[in-house]
Amino acid sequence: MAGWLKRIGEELTKDRGTLADNLNHLMLGSPIIDDDMIEELEAILIQADLGISVTTRILERIQEKNNLTPGFERSEVKTLVHAGIIDILKLCRGYTDVVPPPATPSPYVYMMVGVNGVGKTTTIAKLAHRAREGGKKVLLVAADTFRAAAIDQLEIWGQRVHADVIRHRQGSDPSAVVHDGLTAAKNRKADVVIIDTAGRLQTKQNLMSELEKMHRVMAKVLPGTPHEVLLVLDATTGQNALSQARLFKEAVGVSGIVLAKLDGTAKGGIVVAIVEELNVPVKWVGVGESHTDFSGFDIEEFTDSLVQVH
C-alpha cells in the first residue's frame, strides 16, 4: 500500500464504526439476503456518506445478483460494495501523477478554488513542489486579495518551494492580479502557473461572480486557460463538501478535485458521492501539512482502505 494510503488506513481504523467495520458486522448475521439485511445495508451506506444515488446503485447491483444467483450469500456483499465503488471512481482513470500532465501547453494554468479553511494555499504549495520536482518553472498568483494573510502565506510558501509570486496589495481587484500574473508568466517563460482565489462562503453570489470574471480574464490573456480548475475540499466535512462541489462546478466548471486533510476523521464515502453526481474526478490527495505530503489519487487503493475486503 502506498505511504499516504497506509496512513489513511491507520487513521481511519481509529474511527471505525465507519464503512468497513459496519460491513463486517453485517456479515455476522444470517447468511440469507432478505429485506431486513438490505435495509440495514442501506443505512450503513448512507451513514458512510455515499449518498442516495450511489447507495441505490450498489443495492440494485446486490439485489440483481441475489435474484440471478441461487445460493448467493451476504458474505459476498462486501465484495460487491467494493466493486460498485470501483466502478464509480473509474472516472479518475487515465490521469497521470505528473504536474503538468505530459504534452500540455506552456504555461499550463491551474485555477485553484475552495472555501476558506480547506487547505487551499497549502495545496498550492504541494502542487508547485511537485511541478518543481519535475524540473518546471513555476509562478504563483496571489489572487485572494480579500485577506492579507492569504497573500502573505502564499509568499512564504513560494519562498519554500522556490516559486516566484505575483501579488498586489490587499483589496486589489483579483482579476487585475490574474491579468498581471499571466502576463508575467508569458514574459518569464513559466511552465506552470497556479492561481490562488478567494474562498469566502460558497453561498455568497458575489464570490461566484468574481470567480467567473477571473475565469474570463484568464481566457483573454491566454486563450484556452485555465487548463484546469481544481477544487480543494476538506475530506472531513462530509455532505458539506458535496454542496461546495456543486456550487463551484456551476460557477467555473471544476475539472478535478483535490482532497485535503484526508486523515483521521474522514469518512471517505463522500468522495464517491461527489464523483458519481458531478462526474468530476479526484486527482490529488493531501494527507499532511508538509509540501511533500501529496499524491495522485489511486482508485483501487483508496477503495481498499475504505471497504477493506481483504
Backbone hydrogen bonds in HBPLUS format (Angstrom, degrees):
<---DONOR---> <-ACCEPTOR-->    atom                        ^
c    i                          cat <-CA-CA->   ^        H-A-AA   ^      H-
h    n   atom  resd res      DA  || num        DHA   H-A  angle D-A-AA Bond
n    s   type  num  typ     dist DA aas  dist angle  dist       angle   num
A0005-LEU N   A0002-ALA O   3.08 MM   3  5.34 117.5  2.49 102.6 117.9     1
A0006-LYS N   A0002-ALA O   2.88 MM   4  6.13 152.1  1.95 158.1 167.4     2
A0007-ARG N   A0003-GLY O   3.09 MM   4  6.37 156.0  2.15 147.3 152.9     3
A0008-ILE N   A0004-TRP O   2.99 MM   4  6.26 154.3  2.06 140.8 148.2     4
A0009-GLY N   A0005-LEU O   2.81 MM   4  5.99 168.3  1.82 152.2 155.1     5
A0010-GLU N   A0006-LYS O   3.01 MM   4  6.20 159.4  2.05 146.2 151.6     6
A0011-GLU N   A0007-ARG O   2.94 MM   4  6.12 159.5  1.98 149.7 155.5     7
A0012-LEU N   A0008-ILE O   2.75 MM   4  5.90 168.6  1.76 161.9 165.1     8
A0013-THR N   A0009-GLY O   3.07 MM   4  6.10 143.2  2.21 138.6 147.6     9
A0014-LYS N   A0011-GLU O   3.02 MM   3  5.42 136.7  2.21 105.4 116.6    10
A0015-ASP N   A0012-LEU O   2.89 MM   3  5.15 138.3  2.07 104.0 116.3    11
A0016-ARG N   A0013-THR O   3.25 MM   3  5.08 167.3  2.27 102.1 105.8    12
A0022-ASN N   A0018-THR O   3.08 MM   4  6.12 165.3  2.10 162.6 167.3    13
A0023-LEU N   A0019-LEU O   2.91 MM   4  6.08 155.1  1.97 155.1 162.0    14
A0024-ASN N   A0020-ALA O   2.96 MM   4  6.18 153.8  2.03 146.2 153.9    15
A0025-HIS N   A0021-ASP O   2.92 MM   4  6.20 154.0  1.99 147.9 154.7    16
A0026-LEU N   A0022-ASN O   3.02 MM   4  6.23 149.6  2.11 139.6 147.9    17
A0027-MET N   A0023-LEU O   3.07 MM   4  6.37 141.6  2.23 143.8 153.4    18
A0027-MET N   A0024-ASN O   3.17 MM   3  5.17 125.9  2.47  93.5 107.1    19
A0028-LEU N   A0025-HIS O   3.10 MM   3  5.43 153.4  2.18 106.9 114.9    20
A0029-GLY N   A0026-LEU O   3.33 MM   3  5.93 168.3  2.34 115.9 119.1    21
A0074-ARG N   A0031-PRO O   3.01 MM  43  5.25 160.9  2.05 135.1 141.3    22
A0038-ILE N   A0034-ASP O   3.04 MM   4  6.35 162.5  2.07 156.1 160.9    23
A0039-GLU N   A0035-ASP O   2.95 MM   4  6.12 156.0  2.01 147.1 153.7    24
A0040-GLU N   A0036-ASP O   2.97 MM   4  6.20 155.6  2.03 146.0 152.4    25
A0041-LEU N   A0037-MET O   2.89 MM   4  6.13 159.4  1.93 152.1 158.1    26
A0042-GLU N   A0038-ILE O   2.91 MM   4  6.10 155.6  1.97 146.1 152.7    27
A0043-ALA N   A0039-GLU O   3.14 MM   4  6.43 156.3  2.20 144.6 149.7    28
A0044-ILE N   A0040-GLU O   3.07 MM   4  6.37 152.5  2.14 146.4 154.1    29
A0045-LEU N   A0041-LEU O   2.98 MM   4  6.26 161.9  2.01 158.2 161.7    30
A0046-ILE N   A0042-GLU O   3.01 MM   4  6.21 161.5  2.04 152.0 157.2    31
A0047-GLN N   A0043-ALA O   2.94 MM   4  6.00 159.7  1.98 144.9 151.1    32
A0048-ALA N   A0044-ILE O   3.08 MM   4  6.27 136.6  2.28 138.1 149.1    33
A0050-LEU N   A0045-LEU O   3.27 MM   5  5.81 160.3  2.31 164.5 160.7    34
A0049-ASP N   A0046-ILE O   2.95 MM   3  5.29 156.0  2.01 116.6 118.9    35
A0055-THR N   A0051-GLY O   3.04 MM   4  6.04 160.5  2.08 146.7 152.9    36
A0056-THR N   A0052-ILE O   2.86 MM   4  5.99 159.4  1.90 151.7 157.2    37
A0057-ARG N   A0053-SER O   3.08 MM   4  6.34 159.6  2.12 148.4 153.4    38
A0058-ILE N   A0054-VAL O   3.01 MM   4  6.29 159.9  2.05 154.8 159.9    39
A0059-LEU N   A0055-THR O   2.90 MM   4  6.11 164.5  1.93 154.7 159.3    40
A0060-GLU N   A0056-THR O   2.91 MM   4  6.05 159.9  1.95 150.9 156.4    41
A0061-ARG N   A0057-ARG O   3.12 MM   4  6.28 149.7  2.21 139.1 147.0    42
A0062-ILE N   A0058-ILE O   3.04 MM   4  6.36 154.1  2.11 148.6 155.1    43
A0063-GLN N   A0059-LEU O   2.87 MM   4  6.10 165.8  1.89 155.8 159.6    44
A0064-GLU N   A0060-GLU O   2.92 MM   4  6.00 154.0  1.99 143.6 150.7    45
A0065-LYS N   A0061-ARG O   3.06 MM   4  6.25 158.5  2.11 142.2 148.1    46
A0066-ASN N   A0062-ILE O   2.87 MM   4  6.09 154.2  1.94 147.7 155.5    47
A0067-ASN N   A0063-GLN O   2.93 MM   4  6.15 146.5  2.04 142.5 150.8    48
A0068-LEU N   A0064-GLU O   3.01 MM   4  6.19 147.1  2.12 146.5 155.2    49
A0069-THR N   A0065-LYS O   2.92 MM   4  5.78 143.1  2.06 149.0 156.4    50
A0072-PHE N   A0069-THR O   3.19 MM   3  5.62 150.5  2.28 137.4 134.6    51
A0076-GLU N   A0073-GLU O   3.05 MM   3  5.94 166.2  2.07 124.1 127.9    52
A0077-VAL N   A0074-ARG O   2.96 MM   3  5.01 158.4  2.00 106.6 113.7    53
A0080-LEU N   A0076-GLU O   3.22 MM   4  6.58 150.9  2.31 146.8 154.9    54
A0080-LEU N   A0077-VAL O   3.02 MM   3  5.10 117.1  2.43  96.7 112.4    55
A0081-VAL N   A0077-VAL O   2.90 MM   4  6.26 151.3  1.99 155.0 163.6    56
A0082-HIS N   A0078-LYS O   3.00 MM   4  6.22 162.1  2.03 147.6 152.3    57
A0083-ALA N   A0079-THR O   2.94 MM   4  6.19 158.9  1.99 145.4 151.0    58
A0084-GLY N   A0080-LEU O   2.87 MM   4  6.00 152.5  1.95 143.2 150.8    59
A0085-ILE N   A0081-VAL O   3.05 MM   4  6.30 156.3  2.11 151.6 156.7    60
A0086-ILE N   A0082-HIS O   3.05 MM   4  6.31 161.7  2.09 150.3 155.5    61
A0087-ASP N   A0083-ALA O   3.04 MM   4  6.25 159.6  2.08 147.7 152.4    62
A0088-ILE N   A0084-GLY O   3.28 MM   4  6.54 151.7  2.36 141.2 147.7    63
A0089-LEU N   A0085-ILE O   3.00 MM   4  6.24 162.8  2.03 156.7 161.4    64
A0090-LYS N   A0086-ILE O   3.07 MM   4  6.13 117.9  2.47 144.6 159.0    65
A0092-CYS N   A0089-LEU O   2.93 MM   3  5.96 170.0  1.94 132.8 134.3    66
A0093-ARG N   A0090-LYS O   2.95 MM   3  5.30 160.1  1.99 112.7 119.2    67
A0098-VAL N   A0096-THR O   2.76 MM   2  5.47 141.8  1.91 102.0  91.0    68
A0108-TYR N   A0191-ASP O   2.78 MM  83  6.12 164.9  1.81 141.9 141.9    69
A0193-VAL N   A0108-TYR O   2.88 MM  85  6.09 164.1  1.90 150.1 151.0    70
A0227-HIS N   A0109-VAL O   2.95 MM 118  5.36 131.9  2.19 131.8 145.9    71
A0228-GLU N   A0109-VAL O   3.21 MM 119  6.61 152.5  2.29 160.9 162.2    72
A0110-TYR N   A0193-VAL O   2.77 MM  83  6.10 169.2  1.78 166.1 169.1    73
A0195-ILE N   A0110-TYR O   2.85 MM  85  6.12 167.2  1.87 158.9 162.9    74
A0111-MET N   A0228-GLU O   2.87 MM 117  6.25 161.9  1.90 157.2 163.3    75
A0230-LEU N   A0111-MET O   2.90 MM 119  6.22 142.0  2.04 150.0 162.1    76
A0112-MET N   A0195-ILE O   2.96 MM  83  5.89 170.4  1.96 162.0 163.7    77
A0113-VAL N   A0230-LEU O   2.98 MM 117  6.25 166.1  2.00 155.2 157.1    78
A0232-VAL N   A0113-VAL O   2.89 MM 119  6.26 167.7  1.91 166.2 166.1    79
A0116-ASN N   A0199-GLY O   2.46 MM  83  4.60 136.8  1.63 148.9 133.4    80
A0123-THR N   A0119-GLY O   2.99 MM   4  6.09 150.2  2.08 142.4 151.3    81
A0124-ILE N   A0120-LYS O   2.94 MM   4  6.27 149.0  2.04 147.8 156.2    82
A0125-ALA N   A0121-THR O   3.13 MM   4  6.48 154.1  2.20 144.5 150.6    83
A0126-LYS N   A0122-THR O   3.00 MM   4  6.35 150.3  2.09 145.2 153.6    84
A0127-LEU N   A0123-THR O   2.88 MM   4  6.16 160.0  1.92 154.2 159.1    85
A0128-ALA N   A0124-ILE O   2.85 MM   4  6.04 159.3  1.89 149.8 156.1    86
A0129-HIS N   A0125-ALA O   2.86 MM   4  6.03 155.8  1.92 145.2 151.8    87
A0130-ARG N   A0126-LYS O   2.98 MM   4  6.21 155.8  2.04 145.4 151.5    88
A0131-ALA N   A0127-LEU O   3.01 MM   4  6.31 156.4  2.06 147.3 153.5    89
A0132-ARG N   A0128-ALA O   2.85 MM   4  6.10 158.7  1.90 151.4 157.7    90
A0133-GLU N   A0129-HIS O   2.88 MM   4  6.09 150.5  1.96 146.9 154.9    91
A0134-GLY N   A0130-ARG O   3.24 MM   4  6.53 134.2  2.46 134.3 145.5    92
A0134-GLY N   A0131-ALA O   3.01 MM   3  5.07 129.7  2.27  95.7 109.7    93
A0136-LYS N   A0131-ALA O   3.09 MM   5  5.47 162.2  2.12 144.5 142.1    94
A0135-GLY N   A0132-ARG O   2.92 MM   3  5.06 158.1  1.97 110.5 113.3    95
A0191-ASP N   A0137-LYS O   2.83 MM  54  5.11 147.5  1.93 133.8 144.8    96
A0192-VAL N   A0137-LYS O   3.08 MM  55  6.34 158.6  2.12 157.7 158.3    97
A0139-LEU N   A0192-VAL O   2.87 MM  53  6.29 154.5  1.93 157.8 166.4    98
A0194-ILE N   A0139-LEU O   2.99 MM  55  6.47 156.8  2.04 157.1 164.2    99
A0140-LEU N   A0164-ASP O   2.82 MM  24  6.12 175.2  1.83 161.7 163.3   100
A0166-ILE N   A0140-LEU O   2.81 MM  26  6.25 160.7  1.84 158.1 162.3   101
A0141-VAL N   A0194-ILE O   2.97 MM  53  6.21 154.1  2.04 154.3 152.8   102
A0143-ALA N   A0141-VAL O   3.09 MM   2  5.83 127.8  2.37 106.8  92.1   103
A0196-ASP N   A0141-VAL O   2.90 MM  55  6.02 164.2  1.92 164.6 168.1   104
A0142-ALA N   A0166-ILE O   2.91 MM  24  6.12 170.2  1.92 168.4 171.5   105
A0171-GLY N   A0145-THR O   2.70 MM  26  5.27 162.6  1.73 139.6 145.9   106
A0150-ALA N   A0147-ARG O   3.05 MM   3  5.29 128.6  2.32 100.4 113.2   107
A0151-ILE N   A0147-ARG O   3.37 MM   4  6.83 155.4  2.44 149.3 154.6   108
A0152-ASP N   A0148-ALA O   2.95 MM   4  6.22 169.1  1.96 158.1 160.9   109
A0153-GLN N   A0149-ALA O   2.83 MM   4  5.87 155.1  1.89 143.7 151.1   110
A0154-LEU N   A0150-ALA O   3.06 MM   4  6.20 158.2  2.11 143.6 148.8   111
A0155-GLU N   A0151-ILE O   3.03 MM   4  6.28 152.6  2.11 145.6 153.6   112
A0156-ILE N   A0152-ASP O   2.99 MM   4  6.29 155.3  2.05 149.2 155.0   113
A0157-TRP N   A0153-GLN O   2.98 MM   4  6.27 163.5  2.00 150.9 155.2   114
A0158-GLY N   A0154-LEU O   2.80 MM   4  5.97 151.1  1.89 145.6 154.3   115
A0159-GLN N   A0155-GLU O   3.11 MM   4  6.41 150.5  2.20 144.1 150.6   116
A0160-ARG N   A0156-ILE O   3.10 MM   4  6.44 152.5  2.18 145.0 152.7   117
A0161-VAL N   A0157-TRP O   2.96 MM   4  6.22 154.4  2.02 155.1 160.7   118
A0162-HIS N   A0158-GLY O   2.88 MM   4  5.68 105.7  2.45 135.4 151.0   119
A0163-ALA N   A0158-GLY O   2.80 MM   5  4.75 168.6  1.82 140.5 144.6   120
A0162-HIS N   A0159-GLN O   3.43 MM   3  5.02 156.7  2.49  91.9  98.4   121
A0172-SER N   A0169-ARG O   3.13 MM   3  5.74 152.2  2.21 140.0 139.6   122
A0176-ALA N   A0173-ASP O   2.99 MM   3  5.30 130.5  2.24 105.9 119.1   123
A0177-VAL N   A0173-ASP O   3.28 MM   4  6.73 147.7  2.39 148.5 157.5   124
A0178-VAL N   A0174-PRO O   3.00 MM   4  6.34 155.8  2.06 148.6 155.4   125
A0179-HIS N   A0175-SER O   2.92 MM   4  6.15 156.7  1.97 143.3 149.4   126
A0180-ASP N   A0176-ALA O   3.01 MM   4  6.22 166.2  2.03 147.0 150.1   127
A0181-GLY N   A0177-VAL O   2.79 MM   4  5.92 152.1  1.87 146.8 155.7   128
A0182-LEU N   A0178-VAL O   2.95 MM   4  6.16 165.5  1.97 156.2 158.0   129
A0183-THR N   A0179-HIS O   3.03 MM   4  6.17 154.5  2.10 145.9 153.6   130
A0184-ALA N   A0180-ASP O   2.89 MM   4  6.02 158.4  1.94 144.9 150.8   131
A0185-ALA N   A0181-GLY O   2.92 MM   4  6.15 147.2  2.03 140.4 150.1   132
A0186-LYS N   A0182-LEU O   3.06 MM   4  6.34 152.6  2.14 144.4 149.8   133
A0187-ASN N   A0183-THR O   3.05 MM   4  6.33 166.2  2.07 150.7 154.4   134
A0188-ARG N   A0184-ALA O   2.79 MM   4  5.88 154.8  1.85 152.4 159.1   135
A0190-ALA N   A0185-ALA O   2.99 MM   5  4.99 161.1  2.03 142.7 147.9   136
A0189-LYS N   A0186-LYS O   3.28 MM   3  5.12 153.6  2.35  96.8 104.5   137
A0204-LYS N   A0201-LEU O   3.07 MM   3  5.97 172.1  2.08 129.2 131.2   138
A0207-LEU N   A0204-LYS O   3.14 MM   3  5.68 135.6  2.35 110.4 120.5   139
A0209-SER N   A0205-GLN O   2.92 MM   4  6.19 158.9  1.97 155.0 161.2   140
A0210-GLU N   A0206-ASN O   3.00 MM   4  6.08 150.9  2.08 138.5 146.3   141
A0211-LEU N   A0207-LEU O   2.95 MM   4  6.25 156.6  2.01 151.7 157.7   142
A0212-GLU N   A0208-MET O   2.97 MM   4  6.22 155.8  2.03 147.0 153.5   143
A0213-LYS N   A0209-SER O   3.01 MM   4  6.28 151.0  2.10 143.5 151.1   144
A0214-MET N   A0210-GLU O   3.00 MM   4  6.31 159.4  2.04 151.4 156.4   145
A0215-HIS N   A0211-LEU O   2.95 MM   4  6.17 153.9  2.02 146.3 153.7   146
A0216-ARG N   A0212-GLU O   3.05 MM   4  6.38 150.4  2.14 144.1 151.2   147
A0217-VAL N   A0213-LYS O   2.99 MM   4  6.31 155.6  2.05 151.1 157.8   148
A0218-MET N   A0214-MET O   3.00 MM   4  6.25 160.6  2.03 152.4 156.9   149
A0219-ALA N   A0215-HIS O   3.25 MM   4  6.52 160.4  2.30 144.6 149.1   150
A0220-LYS N   A0216-ARG O   3.12 MM   4  6.41 140.3  2.28 142.5 153.2   151
A0220-LYS N   A0217-VAL O   3.11 MM   3  5.12 125.8  2.42  95.4 109.6   152
A0221-VAL N   A0217-VAL O   3.00 MM   4  6.27 164.4  2.02 159.6 162.6   153
A0222-LEU N   A0218-MET O   2.84 MM   4  5.85 170.4  1.85 160.1 163.2   154
A0225-THR N   A0222-LEU O   3.05 MM   3  5.82 146.4  2.17 150.4 152.7   155
A0255-SER N   A0229-VAL O   2.91 MM  26  5.28 157.4  1.96 139.0 146.6   156
A0231-LEU N   A0256-GLY O   2.95 MM  25  6.36 163.5  1.97 157.8 157.3   157
A0258-VAL N   A0231-LEU O   2.85 MM  27  6.02 163.9  1.87 148.2 149.0   158
A0233-LEU N   A0258-VAL O   2.94 MM  25  6.25 166.2  1.96 171.2 174.0   159
A0260-ALA N   A0233-LEU O   2.87 MM  27  5.95 167.6  1.88 164.4 167.8   160
A0237-THR N   A0234-ASP O   3.20 MM   3  5.93 175.7  2.20 127.8 128.4   161
A0235-ALA N   A0260-ALA O   2.99 MM  25  5.97 179.1  1.99 165.1 165.3   162
A0240-ASN N   A0237-THR O   3.31 MM   3  5.67 146.0  2.43 140.0 132.3   163
A0241-ALA N   A0238-GLY O   2.93 MM   3  5.65 141.5  2.08 119.6 129.0   164
A0242-LEU N   A0239-GLN O   3.07 MM   3  5.15 124.9  2.39  96.8 110.5   165
A0243-SER N   A0239-GLN O   3.22 MM   4  6.66 154.2  2.29 149.4 155.4   166
A0244-GLN N   A0240-ASN O   3.04 MM   4  6.30 153.8  2.11 146.5 153.5   167
A0245-ALA N   A0241-ALA O   3.00 MM   4  6.19 158.5  2.04 144.4 150.3   168
A0246-ARG N   A0242-LEU O   3.04 MM   4  6.30 156.6  2.09 149.7 155.2   169
A0247-LEU N   A0243-SER O   3.27 MM   4  6.47 165.3  2.29 146.9 149.2   170
A0248-PHE N   A0244-GLN O   3.00 MM   4  6.19 170.6  2.01 162.2 164.6   171
A0249-LYS N   A0245-ALA O   3.01 MM   4  5.96 157.9  2.06 145.0 151.5   172
A0250-GLU N   A0246-ARG O   3.11 MM   4  6.29 156.1  2.17 144.7 151.0   173
A0251-ALA N   A0247-LEU O   3.12 MM   4  6.34 149.5  2.22 142.6 150.4   174
A0252-VAL N   A0248-PHE O   2.95 MM   4  6.05 176.7  1.95 160.4 160.7   175
A0253-GLY N   A0249-LYS O   2.82 MM   4  4.40 140.8  1.98 127.3 129.3   176
A0257-ILE N   A0281-PRO O   2.94 MM  24  6.22 141.6  2.09 149.0 156.3   177
A0283-LYS N   A0257-ILE O   2.83 MM  26  5.70 165.3  1.85 152.8 156.6   178
A0284-TRP N   A0257-ILE O   3.41 MM  27  6.82 165.0  2.44 146.5 149.8   179
A0259-LEU N   A0284-TRP O   2.98 MM  25  6.31 164.9  2.00 148.7 146.4   180
A0286-GLY N   A0259-LEU O   2.73 MM  27  6.04 167.0  1.74 162.5 160.6   181
A0263-ASP N   A0261-LYS O   2.80 MM   2  5.49 133.0  2.02 107.3  92.5   182
A0262-LEU N   A0286-GLY O   3.30 MM  24  6.45 168.7  2.32 166.5 163.2   183
A0265-THR N   A0263-ASP O   2.75 MM   2  6.03 124.5  2.06 121.1 104.7   184
A0271-VAL N   A0268-GLY O   3.03 MM   3  5.73 150.1  2.13 119.5 126.8   185
A0272-VAL N   A0269-GLY O   3.02 MM   3  5.46 123.9  2.35 108.6 120.6   186
A0273-ALA N   A0269-GLY O   3.26 MM   4  6.66 157.4  2.31 148.8 155.1   187
A0274-ILE N   A0270-ILE O   2.98 MM   4  6.18 159.0  2.03 152.6 156.7   188
A0275-VAL N   A0271-VAL O   3.13 MM   4  6.37 170.0  2.14 152.0 154.4   189
A0276-GLU N   A0272-VAL O   2.96 MM   4  6.07 164.1  1.99 151.4 156.2   190
A0277-GLU N   A0273-ALA O   3.00 MM   4  6.07 164.1  2.02 147.9 152.1   191
A0278-LEU N   A0274-ILE O   2.95 MM   4  5.81 166.6  1.96 152.9 157.2   192
A0279-ASN N   A0275-VAL O   2.95 MM   4  5.13 132.4  2.18 131.0 138.3   193
A0297-PHE N   A0283-LYS O   3.10 MM  14  5.30 148.0  2.21 122.8 122.4   194
A0285-VAL N   A0295-SER O   2.83 MM  10  5.39 150.0  1.91 159.9 168.6   195
A0295-SER N   A0285-VAL O   3.01 MM  10  5.39 151.0  2.09 149.1 157.7   196
A0293-ASP N   A0290-SER O   3.06 MM   3  5.41 163.0  2.09 112.4 117.7   197
A0294-PHE N   A0292-THR O   2.96 MM   2  5.59 130.4  2.21 107.6  92.7   198
A0302-PHE N   A0298-ASP O   2.98 MM   4  5.97 156.0  2.03 148.4 155.8   199
A0303-THR N   A0299-ILE O   2.94 MM   4  6.13 166.3  1.96 155.9 159.6   200
A0304-ASP N   A0300-GLU O   2.87 MM   4  6.06 154.5  1.93 147.8 155.5   201
A0305-SER N   A0301-GLU O   3.02 MM   4  6.22 153.2  2.09 142.7 149.1   202
A0306-LEU N   A0302-PHE O   3.02 MM   4  6.28 138.6  2.20 141.9 153.8   203
A0306-LEU N   A0303-THR O   3.15 MM   3  4.95 124.0  2.48  90.3 104.9   204
A0307-VAL N   A0303-THR O   2.88 MM   4  6.01 167.9  1.90 159.3 160.8   205
A0308-GLN N   A0304-ASP O   2.74 MM   4  4.89 138.5  1.91 126.4 140.3   206
